[in-house]
Amino acid sequence: SLCREAISLCATGTHLAATIRLSLAWTLQMLSRINGSHALINEAVDIQRQALVDLPPSHCYDQHRHLRFLGVHLHYRYEVFGRPEDLDEFLDVSAQAVHLCPEMHIDRCKTVTEMLWALYAKAVRSGAVNELNKSIELGLNTLKEVSGAGMGRARCLGVVGDLLALRHELAPSDGRELEKSITLTREALQLYPPNRANYRVCVDRLALGLRLQYNWTGEISCLEEAIQLGRSSIDSIPTTHPQRFIPARNLAHSLMLRFNETRRISDLHEAIKWDRSALASIGTSHTSYPEISAQAVSRLCMLFDARGSFEALEEAITLGNTVLDTMASDHIQRSDVILELSKALLRRGRHQGNVADIDRSISELARIKEVMLQRTDGPELLSTLADCHIVRFRFNRGYKDANDALEIMTGLLDKLPPGRPEKYQYLVSTAELHMEIGTPYRTDRQLLDIFALVGGLLPRVAFFDLHLHTRLQSLAIGQSIALTGASHALNIGSSQKALEILEQGRAVFWTHALRLRSPFEAAPKELRARLLILARQLEKVRDSSFTGENPGAVEADIARRRGQIEEFNALLNQVRKLPGLNRFLLHDEFTTLRKASERGPVVVLVSSALGCHAILLKQGGDCVSIPIEHLPDIWLAHSGTEWRSIIVEARAEMRDCRKMKKSKIPKARRTAADEILRQLWIEVVRPVLSALGLEPAEGRNRPRIWWCPTGNFAHLPIHAAGAGGEWCSDYVVSSYIPTIGSLLAARNAYSPILKEDVQALVAATPRSSMSQWSDLINTREEARAIRAVLPSGSTMELPPADDACIEGGNGITAETLLKLLPQTNILHLACHGHQDLENPLQSGFILRDEKLTIERLMPVPLPRAVMAFLSACETAKGDFNQPDQVVHLAAVMFFAGFKSVIATLWSMADADGPEIARSVYQKIFSGNLDHIDPDDIAYALDEAVTKLRTVQPEPLRWAPYIHLGI
């Protein structure tokens, strides 16, 4: 109001009137930025035009300043309304201002900078690289001429940094321009006071540059820093500020990139929240609306993928179509919207069988293909286009679509540089293309090579995250690759290659954990010390059950962890370049794997959609495979589900030992269970035993056999197979292993222990403070019976409150168990066990005070461990979603260091546990040997189960007990 009053007092056509109008126009623009009033910015432009009219010829030296300010207002109005005429005028008046401003003028840098912003806006709209090159050259020359630490240099640094980043997006080269852009933006950030609005804008630009660098290099530390910057920016601006959409948009994009890397669903939900917030705060005519809309379409599609939300998918398609209808045909961001909309249409077409959606997708992508191939996200378009062609091939069976898809994917693999995170997914897609039935290019050997390559990359997908559950989730993308690749190898008669592929791609979760516990003895001394330090740092994890962590602190820790991972992997690669160390900490090749059968045959059961097989490693190292032709993978999957249902129904009857001694398993349930075991015997186990040349025998005249079930075989009791009075145990004594490599590692780590030197931790939990778990009164007697069998002085002393064997002792606590485990040779734990179906790493032992989870047990070192007897329910019941990562309580004990583990596949009868345990320990500690023989453990369990079977012949009673390990 003061400026308006001052203008009313001035004569028109004077320098003073022009100056006051300039101040009023600037004030109106600032007010518009604060309250979002569009009318104010229109008024600011009109008033600044009048200021130019008022400027008398005698003050023409000030004309460049007025032109520059008019350009600033036009720029802002263009950002708000997106009218091309405002951009054209902005360019025109900025060029005039530069022409009129003397080279040595104090405002020269500001004037050139404003023109550079005009050129940047034009390049964003048109994608014209030639004009961009001239702009960058002008900007770099201007920076050379401007010294000091003023705001003018800071703004110039910012725009030149943005120009370099834009050129990288439009015409990527070697990434140096992007690094230069980030360097300039960091310098600009140092020049701005933190309380200035430009400081926040610069923070947003730096976050954008770091995201681009992550996309280019795959360096996650760049992404973590971008997220931290995004949070600080959004926290610094009021919720009602009209510019809040900028940090909201940027943070959403960074969170989405991290979701793609880690699959944390919370990142996806938060990204969508910020997208919606940004769109709600701006109109459809705003220049940023297309960009934010494209991001939102992408996020909503991801939500459909993650949660099956068709509402999210329809929202994505509606938003994409709406934005396209309002965009100019030559708008540079039209390609981004088309790409994301095409991905949404592809999803809907695939799931609803709508060929029209696929046709439109291919048509839209073809229009923008040439433009997109010049950009860094060109591979994303090609991958989407290949997916469209293969989906249409499945609908129409047109060979051209199949060939187009393969040509696109193989071209992508050739062009994509190493280290890019999406390269693994493209390899998976290429492998799937080669398997596609009905295509004209199926080549068995080529496909086998692809699977070997993909399997080798799978361990790199898992990363040493702060949370173990995130490490496990990161492996979901490739959970079927090892099985499919092995099945293909078996179908073409390459059983040795099949074993190698399985060892590469299964139990990767544990492989990572064990790698960190390596002593690195083969590494040179100068590298070994640093490897040990990094391994200890990477082994530290956070408890995922704790949710009160500050996001900023967590992200800082993640960024630090990523740096440690990169250094750790770089050191491993350095060691592998040394003579004789090229296999350092890599999966075993067949020449090593064949040694696993030295003490008895090893049988790997492979199931996939391509077929089922048994791979036999005979004593002596010969490797053969036999097809399992009459039990397809779908039967195994169905039977695994049915077996689980049978167990759930029987669980209630297995709680009361007095009832169990009298009860009979219902006939219908017994019949279903018997049929599954009969089929396993006829189609799987008996053919395996015949191929091994085995005959029925008794006692220790039966050889040991190690079963390694994969895929859907993992959910079935192979050791209990039988029919017509014949059982697997009539021929062999069964043990299970997660992988062949884990068996070899356990044997190599085993050191004989004298029976008189045993340190046994015998613990029980007859009653837990967690009320949902029933009392296990028999566990007191079980613990007492075990201690009576053990050599004198071998039982580790427990605090009185933790000792269930004495009066007043209520059972062991988690803290006591974790404290004593590292000194333990033998662990006997009698308690409830729980397999968490939603989060397998939260499976655990129900102790007196809490559930001790796999996640908390994993980091505990067990250097002296020999045997664990887990007298608890479901301790070897695996995860149905990721069976080949072998995540259950028995596995954690085995991989942590126990060489032999006795566990249960399902709930056991309370009355049976103590009898089985007493029999096992009596057998192990009897005899003339002064040390524990690993073979004694498996034979002792077999003998105890045989005794139980004579009294309780139903497999649901005697079959849950298994032996895992050496």
Beta strands, then each sheet from edge to edge (+ up, - down):
strand 1: 602-608
strand 2: 611-617
strand 3: 623-627
strand 4: 704-709
strand 5: 722-723
strand 6: 726-727
strand 7: 733-736
strand 8: 760-764
strand 9: 826-830
strand 10: 832-834
strand 11: 844-846
strand 12: 851-853
strand 13: 867-871
strand 14: 900-904
strand 15: 961-965
sheet 1: 3+ 2- 1+ 4+ 7+
sheet 2: 5+ 6-
sheet 3: 8+ 9+ 13+ 14+ 15-
sheet 4: 10+ 11- 12+
end
